[in-house]
Amino acid sequence: ANPQTMASLSFSSLVSSATNLSRSVSALAASTDAHLRQLDDEQTDAVDRIVQPPQRATFNSAAQRAEMHNRLTKQALAANAAGDIAEAASLFAQASGLDPRPTT
């Protein structure tokens, strides 16, 4: 084989390899983007469940829910003051589901 043919084959092989590499990188980038979007959705859902818990005690009146909220909030504050952070967080979450307020 003459040197010009060898160079042409080498260049053609190089272009083919570069094209395949470019396709692989594009596929990897698309897969990574999809995975990151899924993680973002999962994280957003987790935050939404904390910040906006489902309404609880829907058969009770708004006044009854507010009363239960206030009772639970007082218990949560007492638990927090006693250093029982897990119990306080649980009580605040319950209270927030009864009568969502910025304070809970």
MMTF fields as JSON, N, C-alpha, C and O atoms, coordinates in Angstrom:
{
  "mmtfVersion": "1.0.0",
  "mmtfProducer": "UNKNOWN",
  "numBonds": 415,
  "numAtoms": 416,
  "numGroups": 104,
  "numChains": 1,
  "numModels": 1,
  "chainsPerModel": [1],
  "groupsPerChain": [104],
  "chainIdList": ["A"],
  "bondAtomList": [4, 2, 8, 6, 12, 10, 16, 14, 20, 18, 24, 22, 28, 26, 32, 30, 36, 34, 40, 38, 44, 42, 48, 46, 52, 50, 56, 54, 60, 58, 64, 62, 68, 66, 72, 70, 76, 74, 80, 78, 84, 82, 88, 86, 92, 90, 96, 94, 100, 98, 104, 102, 108, 106, 112, 110, 116, 114, 120, 118, 124, 122, 128, 126, 132, 130, 136, 134, 140, 138, 144, 142, 148, 146, 152, 150, 156, 154, 160, 158, 164, 162, 168, 166, 172, 170, 176, 174, 180, 178, 184, 182, 188, 186, 192, 190, 196, 194, 200, 198, 204, 202, 208, 206, 212, 210, 216, 214, 220, 218, 224, 222, 228, 226, 232, 230, 236, 234, 240, 238, 244, 242, 248, 246, 252, 250, 256, 254, 260, 258, 264, 262, 268, 266, 272, 270, 276, 274, 280, 278, 284, 282, 288, 286, 292, 290, 296, 294, 300, 298, 304, 302, 308, 306, 312, 310, 316, 314, 320, 318, 324, 322, 328, 326, 332, 330, 336, 334, 340, 338, 344, 342, 348, 346, 352, 350, 356, 354, 360, 358, 364, 362, 368, 366, 372, 370, 376, 374, 380, 378, 384, 382, 388, 386, 392, 390, 396, 394, 400, 398, 404, 402, 408, 406, 412, 410],
  "bondOrderList": [1, 1, 1, 1, 1, 1, 1, 1, 1, 1, 1, 1, 1, 1, 1, 1, 1, 1, 1, 1, 1, 1, 1, 1, 1, 1, 1, 1, 1, 1, 1, 1, 1, 1, 1, 1, 1, 1, 1, 1, 1, 1, 1, 1, 1, 1, 1, 1, 1, 1, 1, 1, 1, 1, 1, 1, 1, 1, 1, 1, 1, 1, 1, 1, 1, 1, 1, 1, 1, 1, 1, 1, 1, 1, 1, 1, 1, 1, 1, 1, 1, 1, 1, 1, 1, 1, 1, 1, 1, 1, 1, 1, 1, 1, 1, 1, 1, 1, 1, 1, 1, 1, 1],
  "groupList": [{"groupName": "ALA", "atomNameList": ["N", "CA", "C", "O"], "elementList": ["N", "C", "C", "O"], "formalChargeList": [0, 0, 0, 0], "bondAtomList": [1, 0, 2, 1, 3, 2], "bondOrderList": [1, 1, 2], "singleLetterCode": "A", "chemCompType": "L-PEPTIDE LINKING"}, {"groupName": "ASN", "atomNameList": ["N", "CA", "C", "O"], "elementList": ["N", "C", "C", "O"], "formalChargeList": [0, 0, 0, 0], "bondAtomList": [1, 0, 2, 1, 3, 2], "bondOrderList": [1, 1, 2], "singleLetterCode": "N", "chemCompType": "L-PEPTIDE LINKING"}, {"groupName": "PRO", "atomNameList": ["N", "CA", "C", "O"], "elementList": ["N", "C", "C", "O"], "formalChargeList": [0, 0, 0, 0], "bondAtomList": [1, 0, 2, 1, 3, 2], "bondOrderList": [1, 1, 2], "singleLetterCode": "P", "chemCompType": "L-PEPTIDE LINKING"}, {"groupName": "GLN", "atomNameList": ["N", "CA", "C", "O"], "elementList": ["N", "C", "C", "O"], "formalChargeList": [0, 0, 0, 0], "bondAtomList": [1, 0, 2, 1, 3, 2], "bondOrderList": [1, 1, 2], "singleLetterCode": "Q", "chemCompType": "L-PEPTIDE LINKING"}, {"groupName": "THR", "atomNameList": ["N", "CA", "C", "O"], "elementList": ["N", "C", "C", "O"], "formalChargeList": [0, 0, 0, 0], "bondAtomList": [1, 0, 2, 1, 3, 2], "bondOrderList": [1, 1, 2], "singleLetterCode": "T", "chemCompType": "L-PEPTIDE LINKING"}, {"groupName": "MET", "atomNameList": ["N", "CA", "C", "O"], "elementList": ["N", "C", "C", "O"], "formalChargeList": [0, 0, 0, 0], "bondAtomList": [1, 0, 2, 1, 3, 2], "bondOrderList": [1, 1, 2], "singleLetterCode": "M", "chemCompType": "L-PEPTIDE LINKING"}, {"groupName": "SER", "atomNameList": ["N", "CA", "C", "O"], "elementList": ["N", "C", "C", "O"], "formalChargeList": [0, 0, 0, 0], "bondAtomList": [1, 0, 2, 1, 3, 2], "bondOrderList": [1, 1, 2], "singleLetterCode": "S", "chemCompType": "L-PEPTIDE LINKING"}, {"groupName": "LEU", "atomNameList": ["N", "CA", "C", "O"], "elementList": ["N", "C", "C", "O"], "formalChargeList": [0, 0, 0, 0], "bondAtomList": [1, 0, 2, 1, 3, 2], "bondOrderList": [1, 1, 2], "singleLetterCode": "L", "chemCompType": "L-PEPTIDE LINKING"}, {"groupName": "PHE", "atomNameList": ["N", "CA", "C", "O"], "elementList": ["N", "C", "C", "O"], "formalChargeList": [0, 0, 0, 0], "bondAtomList": [1, 0, 2, 1, 3, 2], "bondOrderList": [1, 1, 2], "singleLetterCode": "F", "chemCompType": "L-PEPTIDE LINKING"}, {"groupName": "VAL", "atomNameList": ["N", "CA", "C", "O"], "elementList": ["N", "C", "C", "O"], "formalChargeList": [0, 0, 0, 0], "bondAtomList": [1, 0, 2, 1, 3, 2], "bondOrderList": [1, 1, 2], "singleLetterCode": "V", "chemCompType": "L-PEPTIDE LINKING"}, {"groupName": "ARG", "atomNameList": ["N", "CA", "C", "O"], "elementList": ["N", "C", "C", "O"], "formalChargeList": [0, 0, 0, 0], "bondAtomList": [1, 0, 2, 1, 3, 2], "bondOrderList": [1, 1, 2], "singleLetterCode": "R", "chemCompType": "L-PEPTIDE LINKING"}, {"groupName": "ASP", "atomNameList": ["N", "CA", "C", "O"], "elementList": ["N", "C", "C", "O"], "formalChargeList": [0, 0, 0, 0], "bondAtomList": [1, 0, 2, 1, 3, 2], "bondOrderList": [1, 1, 2], "singleLetterCode": "D", "chemCompType": "L-PEPTIDE LINKING"}, {"groupName": "HIS", "atomNameList": ["N", "CA", "C", "O"], "elementList": ["N", "C", "C", "O"], "formalChargeList": [0, 0, 0, 0], "bondAtomList": [1, 0, 2, 1, 3, 2], "bondOrderList": [1, 1, 2], "singleLetterCode": "H", "chemCompType": "L-PEPTIDE LINKING"}, {"groupName": "GLU", "atomNameList": ["N", "CA", "C", "O"], "elementList": ["N", "C", "C", "O"], "formalChargeList": [0, 0, 0, 0], "bondAtomList": [1, 0, 2, 1, 3, 2], "bondOrderList": [1, 1, 2], "singleLetterCode": "E", "chemCompType": "L-PEPTIDE LINKING"}, {"groupName": "ILE", "atomNameList": ["N", "CA", "C", "O"], "elementList": ["N", "C", "C", "O"], "formalChargeList": [0, 0, 0, 0], "bondAtomList": [1, 0, 2, 1, 3, 2], "bondOrderList": [1, 1, 2], "singleLetterCode": "I", "chemCompType": "L-PEPTIDE LINKING"}, {"groupName": "LYS", "atomNameList": ["N", "CA", "C", "O"], "elementList": ["N", "C", "C", "O"], "formalChargeList": [0, 0, 0, 0], "bondAtomList": [1, 0, 2, 1, 3, 2], "bondOrderList": [1, 1, 2], "singleLetterCode": "K", "chemCompType": "L-PEPTIDE LINKING"}, {"groupName": "GLY", "atomNameList": ["N", "CA", "C", "O"], "elementList": ["N", "C", "C", "O"], "formalChargeList": [0, 0, 0, 0], "bondAtomList": [1, 0, 2, 1, 3, 2], "bondOrderList": [1, 1, 2], "singleLetterCode": "G", "chemCompType": "PEPTIDE LINKING"}],
  "groupTypeList": [0, 1, 2, 3, 4, 5, 0, 6, 7, 6, 8, 6, 6, 7, 9, 6, 6, 0, 4, 1, 7, 6, 10, 6, 9, 6, 0, 7, 0, 0, 6, 4, 11, 0, 12, 7, 10, 3, 7, 11, 11, 13, 3, 4, 11, 0, 9, 11, 10, 14, 9, 3, 2, 2, 3, 10, 0, 4, 8, 1, 6, 0, 0, 3, 10, 0, 13, 5, 12, 1, 10, 7, 4, 15, 3, 0, 7, 0, 0, 1, 0, 0, 16, 11, 14, 0, 13, 0, 0, 6, 7, 8, 0, 3, 0, 6, 16, 7, 11, 2, 10, 2, 4, 4],
  "groupIdList": [1, 2, 3, 4, 5, 6, 7, 8, 9, 10, 11, 12, 13, 14, 15, 16, 17, 18, 19, 20, 21, 22, 23, 24, 25, 26, 27, 28, 29, 30, 31, 32, 33, 34, 35, 36, 37, 38, 39, 40, 41, 42, 43, 44, 45, 46, 47, 48, 49, 50, 51, 52, 53, 54, 55, 56, 57, 58, 59, 60, 61, 62, 63, 64, 65, 66, 67, 68, 69, 70, 71, 72, 73, 74, 75, 76, 77, 78, 79, 80, 81, 82, 83, 84, 85, 86, 87, 88, 89, 90, 91, 92, 93, 94, 95, 96, 97, 98, 99, 100, 101, 102, 103, 104],
  "secStructList": [7, 7, 2, 2, 2, 2, 2, 2, 2, 2, 2, 2, 2, 2, 2, 2, 2, 2, 2, 2, 2, 2, 2, 2, 2, 2, 2, 2, 2, 2, 2, 2, 2, 2, 2, 2, 2, 2, 2, 2, 2, 2, 2, 2, 2, 2, 2, 2, 2, 2, 2, 1, 7, 7, 7, 7, 7, 6, 6, 1, 7, 2, 2, 2, 2, 2, 2, 2, 2, 2, 2, 2, 2, 2, 2, 2, 2, 2, 2, 2, 2, 6, 6, 7, 2, 2, 2, 2, 2, 2, 2, 2, 2, 2, 2, 2, 2, 2, 1, 7, 7, 6, 6, 7],
  "xCoordList": [0.84, 0.0, 0.886, 1.925, 0.458, 1.269, 0.946, -0.114, 1.838, 1.662, 0.408, -0.206, 0.019, -1.174, -2.429, -3.323, -2.505, -3.654, -3.69, -4.765, -2.537, -2.459, -2.935, -3.679, -2.514, -2.911, -4.412, -5.077, -4.938, -6.368, -7.168, -8.186, -6.711, -7.385, -7.294, -8.27, -6.137, -5.957, -6.862, -7.467, -6.957, -7.805, -9.267, -10.025, -9.657, -11.031, -11.362, -12.455, -10.418, -10.603, -10.7, -11.501, -9.885, -9.898, -11.241, -11.801, -11.754, -13.048, -14.156, -15.042, -14.106, -15.109, -15.07, -16.119, -13.886, -13.739, -14.243, -14.903, -13.93, -14.384, -15.903, -16.529, -16.489, -17.949, -18.591, -19.569, -18.038, -18.564, -18.413, -19.318, -17.293, -17.06, -18.049, -18.59, -18.289, -19.231, -20.634, -21.345, -21.031, -22.355, -22.436, -23.455, -21.374, -21.357, -21.456, -22.18, -20.731, -20.773, -22.171, -22.687, -22.783, -24.141, -25.134, -25.995, -25.019, -25.916, -25.714, -26.681, -24.463, -24.163, -24.727, -25.287, -24.577, -25.099, -26.616, -27.171, -27.291, -28.754, -29.186, -30.148, -28.484, -28.803, -28.574, -29.38, -27.493, -27.183, -28.231, -28.683, -28.627, -29.669, -30.972, -31.627, -31.351, -32.595, -32.512, -33.476, -31.366, -31.184, -31.248, -31.859, -30.624, -30.655, -32.063, -32.466, -32.815, -34.202, -35.017, -35.852, -34.779, -35.488, -35.13, -36.01, -33.853, -33.443, -34.081, -34.552, -34.101, -34.726, -36.195, -36.695, -36.899, -38.313, -38.502, -39.414, -37.646, -37.743, -37.47, -38.164, -36.469, -36.15, -37.266, -37.623, -37.814, -38.916, -40.125, -40.783, -40.415, -41.536, -41.309, -42.239, -40.079, -39.77, -39.957, -40.505, -39.506, -39.668, -41.143, -41.611, -41.88, -43.317, -44.06, -44.965, -43.678, -44.338, -44.08, -44.922, -42.925, -42.605, -43.295, -43.917, -43.181, -43.683, -45.207, -45.857, -45.762, -47.203, -47.757, -48.086, -47.861, -48.364, -49.837, -50.531, -50.308, -51.718, -52.614, -52.26, -53.758, -54.724, -55.16, -55.503, -55.141, -55.554, -56.872, -57.242, -57.571, -58.816, -59.808, -60.39, -59.997, -60.866, -62.326, -63.106, -62.721, -64.114, -64.374, -65.524, -63.318, -63.473, -63.655, -63.254, -64.255, -64.418, -63.069, -62.123, -62.997, -61.76, -61.389, -60.212, -62.381, -62.113, -61.554, -60.645, -62.094, -61.58, -60.144, -59.295, -59.886, -58.516, -57.564, -56.444, -57.99, -57.145, -56.868, -55.753, -57.876, -57.686, -56.697, -55.811, -56.857, -55.915, -54.513, -53.526, -54.431, -53.139, -52.465, -51.284, -53.215, -52.648, -52.17, -51.12, -52.948, -52.553, -51.257, -50.33, -51.202, -49.999, -48.79, -47.676, -49.013, -47.918, -47.345, -46.127, -48.211, -47.746, -46.93, -45.891, -47.402, -46.661, -45.312, -44.297, -45.322, -44.08, -43.075, -41.888, -43.548, -42.656, -42.082, -40.912, -42.903, -42.429, -41.392, -40.373, -41.656, -40.695, -39.377, -38.302, -39.464, -38.262, -37.475, -36.252, -38.184, -37.521, -36.856, -35.827, -37.448, -36.889, -35.747, -35.108, -35.488, -34.391, -34.782, -33.918, -36.057, -36.516, -36.889, -38.063, -35.877, -36.042, -36.898, -37.724, -36.704, -37.459, -38.947, -39.779, -39.281, -40.684, -41.261, -42.39, -40.488, -40.945, -41.23, -42.259, -40.336, -40.526, -41.77, -42.533, -41.979, -43.158, -44.438, -45.399, -44.452, -45.637, -45.888, -47.035, -44.833, -44.998, -45.561, -46.417, -45.09, -45.588, -47.066, -47.842, -47.452, -48.866, -49.707, -50.773, -49.226, -49.956, -50.102, -51.165, -49.061, -49.086, -50.119, -50.744, -50.302, -51.306, -52.726, -53.651, -52.9, -54.236, -54.639, -55.773, -53.721, -54.0, -52.696, -51.994, -52.367, -51.069, -50.878, -51.708, -49.78, -49.412, -47.908, -47.182, -47.436, -45.993, -45.22, -44.037, -45.882, -45.189, -44.967, -44.147, -45.681, -45.476, -44.909, -44.652],
  "yCoordList": [-1.173, 0.0, 1.237, 1.278, 2.232, 3.441, 4.346, 4.205, 5.26, 6.123, 6.986, 7.259, 7.421, 8.27, 7.472, 7.992, 6.224, 5.367, 5.083, 5.089, 4.832, 4.564, 5.787, 5.652, 6.975, 8.2, 8.417, 8.846, 8.12, 8.287, 7.332, 7.719, 6.077, 5.088, 5.494, 5.369, 5.973, 6.393, 7.577, 7.625, 8.535, 9.693, 9.264, 9.731, 8.372, 7.874, 7.134, 7.281, 6.353, 5.633, 6.606, 6.412, 7.64, 8.667, 9.399, 9.635, 9.755, 10.44, 9.532, 9.979, 8.272, 7.315, 7.171, 7.144, 7.078, 6.971, 8.232, 8.157, 9.38, 10.643, 10.741, 11.211, 10.3, 10.319, 9.405, 9.779, 8.207, 7.266, 7.822, 7.683, 8.44, 9.041, 10.167, 10.287, 10.988, 12.091, 11.572, 12.133, 10.504, 9.892, 9.343, 9.497, 8.711, 8.16, 9.268, 9.138, 10.343, 11.476, 12.086, 12.423, 12.228, 12.781, 11.884, 12.377, 10.577, 9.643, 9.698, 9.667, 9.779, 9.876, 11.172, 11.172, 12.262, 13.552, 13.504, 14.006, 12.914, 12.805, 11.939, 12.264, 10.853, 9.962, 10.663, 10.528, 11.403, 12.138, 13.203, 13.362, 13.939, 14.962, 14.348, 14.896, 13.215, 12.548, 12.112, 12.25, 11.59, 11.146, 12.333, 12.238, 13.438, 14.629, 15.195, 15.651, 15.166, 15.636, 14.751, 15.247, 13.438, 12.516, 12.804, 12.822, 13.029, 13.361, 14.666, 14.769, 15.667, 16.948, 16.751, 17.325, 15.928, 15.664, 14.966, 15.305, 13.993, 13.267, 14.192, 14.126, 15.051, 15.982, 17.002, 17.346, 17.485, 18.44, 17.801, 18.428, 16.552, 15.851, 15.685, 15.852, 15.357, 15.188, 16.495, 16.506, 17.585, 18.896, 19.267, 19.774, 19.02, 19.327, 18.553, 19.091, 17.294, 16.501, 17.09, 16.98, 17.713, 18.336, 19.688, 19.987, 20.492, 21.863, 21.919, 22.758, 21.035, 21.026, 19.633, 18.91, 19.253, 17.905, 17.799, 18.811, 16.577, 16.421, 16.87, 16.74, 17.391, 17.84, 16.64, 15.585, 16.824, 15.764, 16.172, 17.346, 15.2, 15.41, 16.218, 17.186, 15.814, 16.571, 16.539, 17.378, 15.59, 15.531, 16.476, 16.69, 17.032, 17.998, 19.393, 19.653, 20.279, 21.659, 22.371, 21.895, 23.506, 24.295, 24.697, 24.695, 25.039, 25.432, 24.261, 24.44, 23.067, 21.883, 21.58, 21.258, 21.688, 21.449, 22.476, 22.133, 23.733, 24.786, 24.491, 24.698, 24.01, 23.673, 22.518, 22.565, 21.475, 20.344, 20.816, 20.391, 21.696, 22.265, 22.967, 22.745, 23.813, 24.562, 23.639, 23.872, 22.584, 21.625, 20.911, 20.795, 20.443, 19.742, 20.678, 20.273, 21.92, 22.886, 23.135, 23.212, 23.262, 23.436, 22.227, 22.378, 21.023, 19.803, 19.776, 19.377, 20.207, 20.225, 21.202, 20.894, 22.37, 23.351, 22.823, 23.052, 22.122, 21.544, 20.451, 20.37, 19.617, 18.56, 19.176, 18.695, 20.223, 20.902, 21.487, 21.357, 22.133, 22.718, 21.645, 21.892, 20.448, 19.337, 18.65, 17.747, 19.076, 18.498, 17.294, 16.676, 16.947, 15.801, 16.307, 16.498, 16.515, 17.125, 16.253, 16.772, 14.946, 14.044, 14.112, 14.173, 14.103, 14.192, 15.549, 15.632, 16.603, 17.941, 18.009, 18.541, 17.48, 17.501, 16.72, 17.162, 15.579, 14.772, 15.519, 15.523, 16.141, 16.893, 18.109, 18.399, 18.815, 19.961, 19.492, 20.16, 18.366, 17.838, 17.488, 17.78, 16.868, 16.544, 17.823, 17.9, 18.811, 20.07, 20.765, 21.303, 20.755, 21.414, 20.785, 21.48, 19.473, 18.795, 19.137, 19.009, 19.564, 19.922, 21.341, 21.576, 22.262, 23.666, 24.312, 24.93, 24.17, 24.667, 26.163, 26.996, 26.467, 27.848, 27.993, 27.004, 29.178, 29.379, 29.02, 28.689, 29.086, 28.824, 27.342, 26.987, 26.473, 25.044, 24.466, 23.264],
  "zCoordList": [0.0, 0.0, 0.0, 0.659, -0.745, -0.81, 0.387, 0.997, 0.722, 1.904, 1.843, 2.875, 0.636, 0.535, 0.884, 1.553, 0.442, 0.759, 2.249, 2.849, 2.861, 4.302, 5.08, 6.052, 4.66, 5.346, 5.204, 6.147, 4.027, 3.786, 4.658, 5.232, 4.763, 5.602, 7.077, 7.816, 7.498, 8.881, 9.201, 10.272, 8.277, 8.494, 8.555, 9.406, 7.649, 7.615, 8.919, 9.465, 9.397, 10.653, 11.826, 12.742, 11.788, 12.832, 12.845, 13.915, 11.694, 11.599, 12.117, 12.845, 11.745, 12.208, 13.729, 14.373, 14.301, 15.749, 16.445, 17.482, 15.872, 16.453, 16.405, 17.354, 15.309, 15.175, 16.209, 16.855, 16.362, 17.362, 18.776, 19.599, 19.054, 20.367, 20.616, 21.716, 19.612, 19.735, 20.027, 20.861, 19.343, 19.596, 21.016, 21.688, 21.465, 22.827, 23.873, 24.859, 23.651, 24.583, 24.603, 25.669, 23.436, 23.358, 24.09, 24.817, 23.903, 24.577, 26.088, 26.849, 26.52, 27.947, 28.532, 29.629, 27.804, 28.277, 28.396, 29.373, 27.424, 27.471, 28.648, 29.344, 28.866, 29.987, 31.318, 32.238, 31.426, 32.651, 32.911, 34.046, 31.874, 32.026, 32.509, 33.396, 31.935, 32.339, 33.803, 34.556, 34.191, 35.581, 36.541, 37.605, 36.172, 37.019, 37.139, 38.209, 36.03, 36.09, 37.024, 37.78, 36.974, 37.861, 39.314, 40.175, 39.593, 40.955, 41.407, 42.54, 40.524, 40.856, 41.195, 42.162, 40.389, 40.646, 41.983, 42.739, 42.281, 43.546, 44.723, 45.738, 44.598, 45.674, 45.855, 46.982, 44.743, 44.815, 45.489, 46.319, 45.13, 45.759, 47.253, 48.043, 47.652, 49.076, 49.831, 50.933, 49.248, 49.891, 49.954, 50.974, 48.875, 48.873, 49.96, 50.597, 50.173, 51.217, 52.599, 53.489, 52.78, 54.063, 54.191, 55.211, 53.156, 53.211, 53.085, 53.708, 52.287, 52.067, 52.322, 51.382, 53.602, 53.893, 53.493, 53.387, 53.272, 52.916, 54.073, 55.245, 53.718, 54.73, 55.565, 55.032, 56.879, 57.803, 58.45, 58.442, 59.007, 59.74, 58.917, 59.405, 57.668, 56.761, 57.176, 56.725, 58.028, 58.468, 59.642, 60.026, 60.204, 61.285, 60.696, 59.561, 61.465, 61.01, 61.054, 61.681, 60.387, 60.386, 61.809, 62.17, 62.608, 64.001, 64.806, 65.617, 64.582, 65.29, 64.871, 65.703, 63.571, 63.09, 63.671, 64.05, 63.75, 64.329, 65.805, 66.283, 66.518, 67.932, 68.097, 68.951, 67.267, 67.32, 66.942, 67.543, 65.944, 65.518, 66.694, 66.96, 67.394, 68.517, 69.63, 70.229, 69.907, 70.954, 70.551, 71.353, 69.323, 68.858, 68.822, 69.153, 68.423, 68.373, 69.767, 69.934, 70.76, 72.143, 72.59, 73.232, 72.249, 72.593, 71.874, 72.444, 70.618, 69.839, 70.44, 70.541, 70.836, 71.456, 72.767, 73.075, 73.533, 74.79, 74.517, 75.203, 73.516, 73.168, 72.699, 73.055, 71.913, 71.435, 72.607, 72.668, 73.536, 74.703, 75.555, 76.184, 75.573, 76.343, 75.602, 76.142, 74.362, 73.592, 72.75, 72.128, 72.717, 71.915, 70.52, 70.201, 69.715, 68.401, 67.476, 66.726, 67.527, 66.658, 66.985, 66.08, 68.253, 68.665, 68.267, 67.784, 68.472, 68.098, 66.596, 66.181, 65.799, 64.341, 63.947, 63.087, 64.559, 64.271, 64.638, 63.868, 65.794, 66.23, 65.34, 64.999, 64.965, 64.056, 62.706, 62.125, 62.216, 60.939, 61.044, 60.135, 62.142, 62.345, 62.405, 61.793, 63.138, 63.282, 61.932, 61.62, 61.149, 59.851, 58.93, 58.13, 59.037, 58.216, 58.619, 57.818, 59.84, 60.311, 59.902, 59.483, 60.025, 59.746, 59.288, 60.088, 57.996, 57.507, 57.8, 57.439, 58.453, 58.769, 58.572, 58.664, 58.309, 58.16, 59.436, 59.371, 60.584, 61.852, 62.12, 62.967, 61.415, 61.611, 60.334, 60.261]
}
